[in-house]
Amino acid sequence: MGSLGGGSSSGGGPSGGLGGMNSYAMERQNDDQVDMLTSKMGLLKEISLQIGEEVNAQNRYLQDLSNDFTTSGSLLNTTMGKLTKMAKNQSSRWMCYLVLFVIAVFSWLFLFRRSH
């Protein structure tokens, strides 16, 4: 049998000789770079999947937050309706007590937050 590349046996590539060695080395270098790019592509794929998962988690969090705000808004509207109804039905003295109570609570909260 003869050599694989059909060239002289002193080469290592199809054209034999020193050019064959250069061609083999370049082919090997290309293969190494392809392997490196493949591993980097895999890493980029993993990172992009993790980013996608994080985005989905943040979207769920924002949706829950939006639902909580909607519920709170409805609760506040209901409370305001009841307060308005109470203000119309009760004497103004009860409204003054309510306003003073709210002011006292907010003052206490402000001072409490400030001290901590």
Backbone as a printed PyTorch tensor [residue, N CA C, xyz], in Angstrom:
tensor([[[  0.8300,  -1.1870,   0.0000],
         [  0.0000,   0.0000,   0.0000],
         [  0.8610,   1.2320,   0.0000]],

        [[  0.3460,   2.3230,  -0.5060],
         [  1.0930,   3.5660,  -0.5610],
         [  0.7030,   4.4670,   0.5880]],

        [[  1.1370,   5.7180,   0.5410],
         [  0.7850,   6.6790,   1.5870],
         [ -0.6610,   7.1220,   1.4020]],

        [[ -1.2620,   7.6300,   2.4890],
         [ -2.6690,   8.0180,   2.4800],
         [ -2.9610,   9.1690,   1.5340]],

        [[ -2.1330,  10.1480,   1.5380],
         [ -2.4110,  11.3330,   0.7490],
         [ -1.9620,  11.2180,  -0.6800]],

        [[ -1.2460,  10.2150,  -1.0070],
         [ -0.7780,  10.0780,  -2.3670],
         [  0.5200,  10.8210,  -2.5790]],

        [[  1.0280,  11.5200,  -1.6230],
         [  2.2740,  12.2660,  -1.7450],
         [  3.3980,  11.4440,  -1.1690]],

        [[  4.4920,  12.0950,  -0.8970],
         [  5.6310,  11.3880,  -0.3420],
         [  5.3600,  11.0140,   1.1010]],

        [[  6.0750,  10.0280,   1.6010],
         [  5.8510,   9.5370,   2.9530],
         [  6.4580,  10.4550,   3.9970]],

        [[  7.2620,  11.4200,   3.6050],
         [  7.8730,  12.3080,   4.5870],
         [  6.9370,  13.4320,   4.9950]],

        [[  5.8680,  13.6810,   4.2710],
         [  4.9120,  14.7500,   4.5780],
         [  3.9620,  14.3050,   5.6660]],

        [[  2.8590,  14.8270,   5.8090],
         [  1.8650,  14.4250,   6.7720],
         [  0.5310,  14.8030,   6.2240]],

        [[  0.5320,  15.4140,   5.0790],
         [ -0.7120,  15.8430,   4.4920],
         [ -0.8090,  15.3550,   3.0760]],

        [[ -1.8570,  15.7430,   2.4070],
         [ -2.0610,  15.2770,   1.0450],
         [ -0.9830,  15.7280,   0.0780]],

        [[ -0.3980,  16.8920,   0.2670],
         [  0.5970,  17.3770,  -0.6860],
         [  1.9920,  16.9530,  -0.2990]],

        [[  2.1730,  16.4260,   0.9070],
         [  3.4700,  15.9510,   1.3430],
         [  4.4180,  17.0990,   1.6350]],

        [[  5.5740,  16.7930,   2.1370],
         [  6.5920,  17.7870,   2.4090],
         [  6.2100,  18.7640,   3.4950]],

        [[  6.8850,  19.9040,   3.5190],
         [  6.6810,  20.9240,   4.5400],
         [  5.3370,  21.6050,   4.3990]],

        [[  4.8460,  21.7490,   3.1700],
         [  3.5310,  22.3360,   2.9380],
         [  2.4340,  21.4940,   3.5670]],

        [[  2.5810,  20.1920,   3.5420],
         [  1.6220,  19.2870,   4.1540],
         [  1.5860,  19.4610,   5.6600]],

        [[  2.7130,  19.6750,   6.2570],
         [  2.7720,  19.8950,   7.7080],
         [  2.0890,  21.2090,   8.0570]],

        [[  2.3080,  22.2330,   7.2460],
         [  1.6430,  23.5140,   7.4760],
         [  0.1400,  23.3730,   7.3550]],

        [[ -0.2950,  22.6470,   6.3440],
         [ -1.7140,  22.4440,   6.1210],
         [ -2.3280,  21.6650,   7.2860]],

        [[ -1.6170,  20.6450,   7.7630],
         [ -2.1020,  19.8580,   8.8970],
         [ -2.1850,  20.7190,  10.1590]],

        [[ -1.1810,  21.5370,  10.3870],
         [ -1.1640,  22.4020,  11.5760],
         [ -2.2860,  23.4320,  11.4980]],

        [[ -2.5160,  23.9650,  10.3140],
         [ -3.5930,  24.9430,  10.1730],
         [ -4.9520,  24.2810,  10.3760]],

        [[ -5.0910,  23.0680,   9.8640],
         [ -6.3410,  22.3270,  10.0440],
         [ -6.5760,  22.0490,  11.5280]],

        [[ -5.5440,  21.6670,  12.2180],
         [ -5.6310,  21.3900,  13.6630],
         [ -5.9970,  22.6660,  14.4170]],

        [[ -5.3640,  23.7860,  14.0350],
         [ -5.6630,  25.0680,  14.6780],
         [ -7.1240,  25.4620,  14.4230]],

        [[ -7.6040,  25.2520,  13.1970],
         [ -9.0070,  25.5450,  12.8800],
         [ -9.9470,  24.6810,  13.7210]],

        [[ -9.6070,  23.4030,  13.8560],
         [-10.4300,  22.5040,  14.6670],
         [-10.4710,  22.9660,  16.1280]],

        [[ -9.3200,  23.3870,  16.6370],
         [ -9.2670,  23.8850,  18.0190],
         [-10.1390,  25.1320,  18.1870]],

        [[-10.0780,  26.0240,  17.2010],
         [-10.8830,  27.2480,  17.2780],
         [-12.3690,  26.9360,  17.1500]],

        [[-12.7350,  25.9690,  16.3220],
         [-14.1350,  25.5570,  16.2000],
         [-14.6150,  24.9820,  17.5360]],

        [[-13.7770,  24.1630,  18.1720],
         [-14.1340,  23.6040,  19.4800],
         [-14.3150,  24.7090,  20.5160]],

        [[-13.4350,  25.7090,  20.4820],
         [-13.5250,  26.8200,  21.4240],
         [-14.8130,  27.6240,  21.1780]],

        [[-15.1190,  27.8870,  19.9140],
         [-16.3550,  28.6110,  19.5890],
         [-17.5920,  27.8180,  19.9820]],

        [[-17.5440,  26.5040,  19.8090],
         [-18.6650,  25.6520,  20.1930],
         [-18.8990,  25.7230,  21.6950]],

        [[-17.8280,  25.6780,  22.4720],
         [-17.9860,  25.7530,  23.9310],
         [-18.4990,  27.1340,  24.3500]],

        [[-18.0420,  28.1810,  23.6660],
         [-18.5370,  29.5210,  23.9880],
         [-20.0070,  29.6700,  23.6030]],

        [[-20.4060,  29.0590,  22.4980],
         [-21.8190,  29.0920,  22.1050],
         [-22.6820,  28.3840,  23.1370]],

        [[-22.1930,  27.2750,  23.6650],
         [-22.9240,  26.5630,  24.7080],
         [-23.0710,  27.4130,  25.9510]],

        [[-21.9950,  28.1200,  26.3120],
         [-22.0360,  29.0020,  27.4710],
         [-23.0230,  30.1450,  27.2500]],

        [[-23.0080,  30.7240,  26.0560],
         [-23.9520,  31.8010,  25.7400],
         [-25.3930,  31.2980,  25.7750]],

        [[-25.6100,  30.0740,  25.3390],
         [-26.9480,  29.4940,  25.3800],
         [-27.4120,  29.3490,  26.8270]],

        [[-26.5430,  28.8540,  27.6940],
         [-26.8940,  28.7130,  29.1130],
         [-27.2180,  30.0700,  29.7330]],

        [[-26.4070,  31.0660,  29.4310],
         [-26.6300,  32.4060,  29.9780],
         [-27.9580,  32.9640,  29.4730]],

        [[-28.2390,  32.7910,  28.1930],
         [-29.4930,  33.3190,  27.6500],
         [-30.6970,  32.5980,  28.2560]],

        [[-30.5860,  31.3000,  28.5200],
         [-31.6710,  30.5730,  29.1810],
         [-31.8850,  31.0800,  30.6060]],

        [[-30.7880,  31.3500,  31.3110],
         [-30.8970,  31.8880,  32.6710],
         [-31.5210,  33.2810,  32.6510]],

        [[-31.1550,  34.0860,  31.6690],
         [-31.7570,  35.4230,  31.5430],
         [-33.2580,  35.2900,  31.2850]],

        [[-33.6390,  34.3480,  30.4230],
         [-35.0510,  34.1170,  30.1420],
         [-35.8170,  33.7060,  31.3950]],

        [[-35.2240,  32.8180,  32.1920],
         [-35.8680,  32.3960,  33.4380],
         [-36.0230,  33.5780,  34.3970]],

        [[-34.9990,  34.4140,  34.4690],
         [-35.0590,  35.5860,  35.3580],
         [-36.1320,  36.5620,  34.8870]],

        [[-36.2180,  36.7630,  33.5860],
         [-37.2460,  37.6620,  33.0380],
         [-38.6390,  37.1290,  33.3610]],

        [[-38.8270,  35.8240,  33.2000],
         [-40.1270,  35.2280,  33.5250],
         [-40.4600,  35.3900,  35.0060]],

        [[-39.4700,  35.1960,  35.8720],
         [-39.6940,  35.3650,  37.3080],
         [-40.0410,  36.8210,  37.6280]],

        [[-39.3420,  37.7620,  37.0010],
         [-39.6300,  39.1790,  37.2380],
         [-41.0230,  39.5460,  36.7230]],

        [[-41.4260,  38.9770,  35.5930],
         [-42.7700,  39.2370,  35.0680],
         [-43.8370,  38.7190,  36.0160]],

        [[-43.6110,  37.5170,  36.5870],
         [-44.5690,  36.9890,  37.5700],
         [-44.6300,  37.8950,  38.7970]],

        [[-43.4700,  38.3730,  39.2400],
         [-43.4170,  39.2720,  40.3970],
         [-44.1740,  40.5670,  40.1010]],

        [[-43.9650,  41.1310,  38.9270],
         [-44.6570,  42.3670,  38.5570],
         [-46.1610,  42.1540,  38.4360]],

        [[-46.5660,  41.0050,  37.9080],
         [-47.9910,  40.7050,  37.8060],
         [-48.6130,  40.5760,  39.1910]],

        [[-47.9150,  39.9030,  40.1140],
         [-48.4030,  39.7950,  41.4910],
         [-48.4930,  41.1660,  42.1460]],

        [[-47.4980,  42.0020,  41.8970],
         [-47.4980,  43.3530,  42.4470],
         [-48.6570,  44.1660,  41.8870]],

        [[-48.9070,  44.0270,  40.6040],
         [-50.0300,  44.7190,  39.9820],
         [-51.3590,  44.2600,  40.5800]],

        [[-51.4920,  42.9540,  40.7870],
         [-52.7080,  42.4300,  41.4130],
         [-52.8780,  42.9680,  42.8370]],

        [[-51.7710,  43.0440,  43.5780],
         [-51.8290,  43.5770,  44.9450],
         [-52.2560,  45.0420,  44.9390]],

        [[-51.7250,  45.8300,  44.0020],
         [-52.1140,  47.2400,  43.9170],
         [-53.5880,  47.3870,  43.5380]],

        [[-54.0430,  46.5260,  42.6480],
         [-55.4530,  46.5710,  42.2600],
         [-56.3410,  46.2560,  43.4580]],

        [[-55.9710,  45.2380,  44.2220],
         [-56.7290,  44.8680,  45.4140],
         [-56.7030,  46.0010,  46.4390]],

        [[-55.5300,  46.5920,  46.6290],
         [-55.4140,  47.7000,  47.5790],
         [-56.2430,  48.8960,  47.1370]],

        [[-56.2400,  49.1770,  45.8360],
         [-57.0370,  50.2850,  45.3140],
         [-58.5210,  50.0550,  45.5370]],

        [[-58.9590,  48.8320,  45.3100],
         [-60.3740,  48.5140,  45.5450],
         [-60.7200,  48.6610,  47.0170]],

        [[-59.8270,  48.1960,  47.8770],
         [-60.0460,  48.3170,  49.3180],
         [-60.1110,  49.7880,  49.7420]],

        [[-59.2130,  50.5940,  49.1960],
         [-59.2270,  52.0310,  49.5250],
         [-60.4970,  52.7060,  49.0130]],

        [[-60.9470,  52.3430,  47.8210],
         [-62.1930,  52.9110,  47.2940],
         [-63.3780,  52.5460,  48.1750]],

        [[-63.4150,  51.2890,  48.6080],
         [-64.4930,  50.8550,  49.4950],
         [-64.4490,  51.6220,  50.8170]],

        [[-63.2530,  51.7690,  51.3600],
         [-63.0930,  52.4920,  52.6270],
         [-63.4990,  53.9490,  52.4690]],

        [[-63.0880,  54.5690,  51.3740],
         [-63.4580,  55.9690,  51.1590],
         [-64.9710,  56.1190,  51.0130]],

        [[-65.5950,  55.1620,  50.3390],
         [-67.0560,  55.1990,  50.2180],
         [-67.7300,  55.1010,  51.5720]],

        [[-67.2250,  54.2170,  52.4250],
         [-67.7940,  54.0670,  53.7650],
         [-67.5600,  55.3160,  54.6070]],

        [[-66.3650,  55.9070,  54.4810],
         [-66.0790,  57.1380,  55.2340],
         [-66.9700,  58.2810,  54.7610]],

        [[-67.1870,  58.3680,  53.4600],
         [-68.0580,  59.4120,  52.9300],
         [-69.4830,  59.2160,  53.4270]],

        [[-69.9260,  57.9720,  53.4180],
         [-71.2720,  57.6660,  53.9120],
         [-71.3760,  58.0000,  55.4010]],

        [[-70.3340,  57.6550,  56.1640],
         [-70.3380,  57.9460,  57.5960],
         [-70.3460,  59.4620,  57.8290]],

        [[-69.5930,  60.1740,  57.0230],
         [-69.5200,  61.6240,  57.1940],
         [-70.8820,  62.2710,  56.9270]],

        [[-71.6110,  61.7230,  56.0000],
         [-72.9260,  62.2770,  55.6910],
         [-73.9460,  61.9310,  56.7690]],

        [[-73.8180,  60.7620,  57.3670],
         [-74.7940,  60.3050,  58.3450],
         [-74.4880,  60.7500,  59.7740]],

        [[-73.2510,  60.9510,  60.1050],
         [-72.8630,  61.2800,  61.4810],
         [-72.6300,  62.7860,  61.6250]],

        [[-72.5350,  63.1740,  62.8470],
         [-72.2540,  64.5900,  63.1040],
         [-70.7990,  64.8960,  62.7600]],

        [[-70.5000,  66.1470,  62.6260],
         [-69.1400,  66.5570,  62.2670],
         [-68.1610,  66.2920,  63.4050]],

        [[-68.6600,  66.0950,  64.6010],
         [-67.7840,  65.8150,  65.7400],
         [-67.0450,  64.4930,  65.5210]],

        [[-67.7310,  63.4530,  65.0220],
         [-67.0820,  62.1770,  64.7760],
         [-66.0190,  62.3060,  63.6850]],

        [[-66.2850,  63.1420,  62.7100],
         [-65.3110,  63.3650,  61.6340],
         [-64.0620,  64.0300,  62.2010]],

        [[-64.2150,  64.9600,  63.1060],
         [-63.0580,  65.6080,  63.7380],
         [-62.2460,  64.5930,  64.5190]],

        [[-62.9240,  63.7050,  65.2620],
         [-62.2080,  62.6540,  65.9850],
         [-61.4380,  61.7420,  65.0280]],

        [[-62.0740,  61.3910,  63.9330],
         [-61.4290,  60.5290,  62.9600],
         [-60.1910,  61.2050,  62.3530]],

        [[-60.3220,  62.4690,  61.9960],
         [-59.1870,  63.2080,  61.4280],
         [-58.0610,  63.3150,  62.4390]],

        [[-58.3780,  63.6150,  63.6820],
         [-57.3510,  63.7070,  64.7270],
         [-56.6730,  62.3530,  64.9470]],

        [[-57.4560,  61.2900,  64.9140],
         [-56.8850,  59.9610,  65.0780],
         [-55.9200,  59.6320,  63.9450]],

        [[-56.3160,  59.9240,  62.7230],
         [-55.4490,  59.6610,  61.5620],
         [-54.1720,  60.4780,  61.6570]],

        [[-54.2880,  61.7350,  62.0350],
         [-53.1020,  62.5870,  62.1840],
         [-52.1920,  62.0320,  63.2660]],

        [[-52.7740,  61.5850,  64.3730],
         [-51.9680,  61.0260,  65.4650],
         [-51.2450,  59.7590,  65.0170]],

        [[-51.9320,  58.9030,  64.2840],
         [-51.3050,  57.6620,  63.8130],
         [-50.1580,  57.9720,  62.8640]],

        [[-50.3760,  58.8630,  61.9170],
         [-49.3060,  59.1990,  60.9730],
         [-48.1400,  59.8930,  61.6720]],

        [[-48.4210,  60.7190,  62.6590],
         [-47.3450,  61.3700,  63.4160],
         [-46.5370,  60.3330,  64.1690]],

        [[-47.2380,  59.3970,  64.8150],
         [-46.5370,  58.3530,  65.5580],
         [-45.6720,  57.5140,  64.6100]],

        [[-46.2130,  57.1500,  63.4320],
         [-45.4460,  56.3790,  62.4610],
         [-44.2240,  57.1580,  61.9740]],

        [[-44.4040,  58.4370,  61.7330],
         [-43.2900,  59.2650,  61.2730],
         [-42.1870,  59.3060,  62.3300]],

        [[-42.5590,  59.5320,  63.5790],
         [-41.5620,  59.5960,  64.6500],
         [-40.9280,  58.2320,  64.8980]],

        [[-41.7190,  57.1890,  64.8210],
         [-41.1980,  55.8450,  65.0170],
         [-40.1850,  55.4850,  63.9370]],

        [[-40.4810,  55.7810,  62.6640],
         [-39.5690,  55.5030,  61.5600],
         [-38.2960,  56.3420,  61.6410]],

        [[-38.4560,  57.5440,  62.1550],
         [-37.3220,  58.4470,  62.2420],
         [-36.3310,  58.0030,  63.3140]],

        [[-36.8480,  57.4190,  64.3870],
         [-35.9790,  57.0070,  65.4780],
         [-35.2170,  55.7270,  65.1440]],

        [[-35.6960,  54.9640,  64.1710],
         [-35.0160,  53.7280,  63.8050],
         [-34.2620,  53.9640,  62.5630]]])
